[in-house]
Amino acid sequence: MNGPDVGAGASDDGLEALKSTLCPDPIAVAQGYPKAQFAAECAAELADLIDPYTVDPAPLMAWEADAVLREVVLVPVPGDAAPPSS
C-alpha cells in the first residue's frame, strides 16, 4: 500500500482535501450516510463486537503491559467468571 504523494509545495486546501480521505468518518451524516444506517450495517455483520459509539468498553476489558516484550495484551477483567468450557 503506497501512501499519498504529498510534495513540498502542497497547498493547505490540497492537504485539507487529502485529510478526509486518509481516515474517513464512519458516520458521515453530512455526506448522506446517517448514523442509523451505520448502526444497521454494523448489526448486520453479526461480528459480536463492542460498539464504542454506544458502549463504554473500559469495564469490559483489562490489559497488561509487558515491559520486556514491549507489548500490551488483553487479559480477563478481574472478578469475571471464566467462560463455560465446551
For each residue, the residues with C-beta under 8 A, 3 or more apart:
1:
2:
3: 6
4: 18 21 22
5:
6: 3 10 15 18
7: 10
8:
9:
10: 6 7 14 15 18
11: 14 15
12: 15 16
13: 16 17
14: 10 11 17 18
15: 6 10 11 12 18 19
16: 12 13 19 20
17: 13 14 20 21
18: 4 6 10 14 15 21 22
19: 15 16 22 23
20: 16 17 23 24 25
21: 4 17 18 24
22: 4 18 19
23: 19 20
24: 20 21 28
25: 20 28
26: 38
27: 33 34 35 38 53
28: 24 25 31 32 33
29: 32 33 34 35
30:
31: 28
32: 28 29
33: 27 28 29 37 38
34: 27 29 37 38
35: 27 29 38 39
36: 39 40
37: 33 34 40 41
38: 26 27 33 34 35 41 42
39: 35 36 42 43 51
40: 36 37 43 44
41: 37 38 44 45
42: 38 39 45 47 51
43: 39 40 46
44: 40 41
45: 41 42
46: 43
47: 42
48:
49:
50: 55 57 60
51: 39 42 54 55
52: 55 56 57
53: 27
54: 51
55: 50 51 52 60
56: 52 59
57: 50 52 60 61
58: 61
59: 56 77
60: 50 55 57 77
61: 57 58 74 77
62: 74 75 76 77 78
63: 72 73 74 75
64: 72 73 75
65: 71 72
66: 69 70 71 72 73
67: 70
68:
69: 66
70: 66 67
71: 65 66
72: 63 64 65 66
73: 63 64 66
74: 61 62 63
75: 62 63 64
76: 62 80 82
77: 59 60 61 62 80
78: 62
79:
80: 76 77
81:
82: 76 85
83:
84:
85: 82
86:
